[in-house]
């Protein structure tokens, strides 16, 4: 049976993910370093406090047929390599075809920030982001369940 794994670190769509997964009869595992309340129907997987332990656990457990919800681009790359599908909280699906560009862009922005040439973070999360996420997650889950 496939699972949806949520990288709980600052994930704004835990509840929405659980509702979509429940419609498809798919289990949800919320992975975090600390205790947190999780939406009904989800399982909390609490890992150690070490750096990237949640990412390591997700990458080590997600595989073909599973869906990972994360905005962490290196984690997305690891999950794709393991055969899982990956969706960001703003509805961006990471694929084998797009992950290289995403990693490169992340690195360029990191370098610009390091040299004081760029600042700030992502735009505030809004209703359009939530809508795109719900549409994409539903489509990705349908495809995962079909095996396509």
Number of C-alpha atoms within 10 A of each C-alpha: 8 18 21 25 26 28 22 23 16 10 15 13 18 19 15 15 22 23 18 16 22 15 9 13 13 20 17 27 21 25 24 22 18 15 11 13 10 17 16 11 15 23 15 19 19 17 17 12 11 8 9 13 16 25 25 14 17 24 21 12 14 22 19 16 20 25 27 27 26 26 20 14 18 15 21 29 23 18 26 22 15 16 16 25 28 28 21 22 25 21 20 16 19 22 17 13 8 11 17 14 11 17 15 12 12 15 12 12 14 15 13 13 13 11 10 9 10 12 12 6 6 6 6 6 11 9 9 11 15 17 13 16 23 20 12 19 28 17 12 20 22 14 13 17 16 9 9 8
